[in-house]
Amino acid sequence: MTGRGPCPAAPGPLEGYAARFDDLFSRLAQRRGFREYLAGLLAPRDRNKTLTVLAGAEPVTGAGHRSVQRLQFFLSESRWDPEQVNARRLELLRADPGTAPHGGGVLVIDDSGDRKDGTKTAHVGRQWLGRYGKTDNGVVTVTTLWADERVYYPVHAVPYTPARHFAKGKNDPAFRTKLAIGAGLAVQAREAGFAFRAVVADSAYGDQDGFRAELAGAGLPFVMALKPRRGTWAYGPDAHTPVDAARALAWNGPGRSGDWRPVTRTFRDGHTETWWAAHAALGWWGPDGARRLVVATADPATLPGKATWYLVTNLPRPGGPHAADSPHPAAALSEIVRIYGIRNWIEQSYKQVKDELGWADFQVRSDTAIRRHQALVNCAFSFCWAAWFADHRPQHGDTAPQPGPSAGERGAMHRHTAAGAVMAAGAARDTRLAFPLDRAAALVAGLVQGAPTAAAASPDQLTRGRLWPAPLHPELTNYR
């Protein structure tokens, strides 16, 4: 039996990362395609990262080029399993002290909608695309993200298939709603060894009673957002919506806060803000019920729409009647606010970095090719962290260190040294493939730009003794 032929090495540190997947590819062409695809995803973004761009060919005339056809075959026809590749990626994340999941992090459920033309592509259809805020023709993928205050990365991704693709529509046994997919992914993440304090999602998922019940039935803790006007049955004089319940709470100013308790939020530029959190009663939800309604806001008097969260959780109140027999550790108001605050990664960096890597740029039609493209983008995403931690080893500490100066949670960027001055030297300027460490530095800068609230000590000290990454250099936070 002949041995494996040597594979042309990927540039720079990408080779060491790619080599860890070699046993999942039976042929030399597959191992070479894996390296070429990742290198193309990490290269500078001159235009959409279609197969021609990834192969370094012209947009139209280069479609028939040998390198393009080779990547097309690797993505659509070659025999390799994207689930195995993703499992290996997660295995590497768990093994690295800088990215290893722990019980103080959260698992965020979200979906990503991307425009796609035509009707022949798998999973395509007219549906709500959240990033555009409208219904349009596109593909929606349900994803899970593991995150704490310092690190975040994708875990699993499953495209949602609209009912029109099934013979019996929504009554077809194979049809699955986005809610069912999301709940299944949360269970899958736990089974894959990803510990987390709670499952977190916005109101698109949190408003669904069945979805929360499915998570609770699977033994999963959650902290979910609700829409302010979400209606709930109640007696006439009682609160019927979360905002009604919040307005019923006593507040006479900071000196006489009544039902509200101060919660300090620390932002990435070092400044702090005092928010206010309180338990509210809505229907059968209350501080001592199986479901708690928590309201967190910057101003209890006005409840500003963009600075007020209405949260439902099954984590018990410390000292409450469910604290002793609950399978989940109790969580104070400050802990609930901390948990949901981590979700800010989704809006502030995660989607932007995936776009930079070409998440929505695929030009393939089959389900297999789409899933493979998404698995490869997630590998490129994880490589950025691997490249960073290779040169910046984590340090010991009970809590996350304060990061260096940056733009704040949603603040304006400050002017820093040009990107080229802080990136490693050695870019292949005469080819389409940049030295990956250059792009890793820039992409990780995007990963940390606009991070959520810094770590707050959890009442149960779930993060005690963990290895935390060192603070990032301030000049790496000026991303694009």
Sequence and secondary structure as in RCSB ss.txt:
>XXXX:A:sequence
MTGRGPCPAAPGPLEGYAARFDDLFSRLAQRRGFREYLAGLLAPRDRNKTLTVLAGAEPVTGAGHRSVQRLQFFL
SESRWDPEQVNARRLELLRADPGTAPHGGGVLVIDDSGDRKDGTKTAHVGRQWLGRYGKTDNGVVTVTTLWADER
VYYPVHAVPYTPARHFAKGKNDPAFRTKLAIGAGLAVQAREAGFAFRAVVADSAYGDQDGFRAELAGAGLPFVMA
LKPRRGTWAYGPDAHTPVDAARALAWNGPGRSGDWRPVTRTFRDGHTETWWAAHAALGWWGPDGARRLVVATADP
ATLPGKATWYLVTNLPRPGGPHAADSPHPAAALSEIVRIYGIRNWIEQSYKQVKDELGWADFQVRSDTAIRRHQA
LVNCAFSFCWAAWFADHRPQHGDTAPQPGPSAGERGAMHRHTAAGAVMAAGAARDTRLAFPLDRAAALVAGLVQG
APTAAAASPDQLTRGRLWPAPLHPELTNYR
>XXXX:A:secstr
          STTHHHHHGGGGGG  SHHHHHHHHHHHHHHHS  SS   HHHHTT  SSGGGGSHHHHHHHHHH
HTS   HHHHHHHHHHHHHHSTTT   TTSEEEEEEEEEE  SS STT EEEEETTTTEEEEEEEEEEEEEE SS
 EEEEEEEEE  GGGSTTGGGSTT   HHHHHHHHHHHHHHTT   SEEEE HHHHT HHHHHHHHHTT  EEEE
  TT      TTS  SHHHHHHTS    GGG TT EEEEEE TTS EEEEEEEEE BTTB TTSSSEEEEEES T
TT  GGGEEEEEE S  TTSTTTTT SS    HHHHHHHHHTTHHIIIIIHHHHHHTTTT     SHHHHHHHHH
HHHHHHHHHHHHHHHHS  EE SS       S SS      S HHHHS S   TTSS   HHHHHHHHHHHHHTT
  S     TT TTTT EE     GGGG   
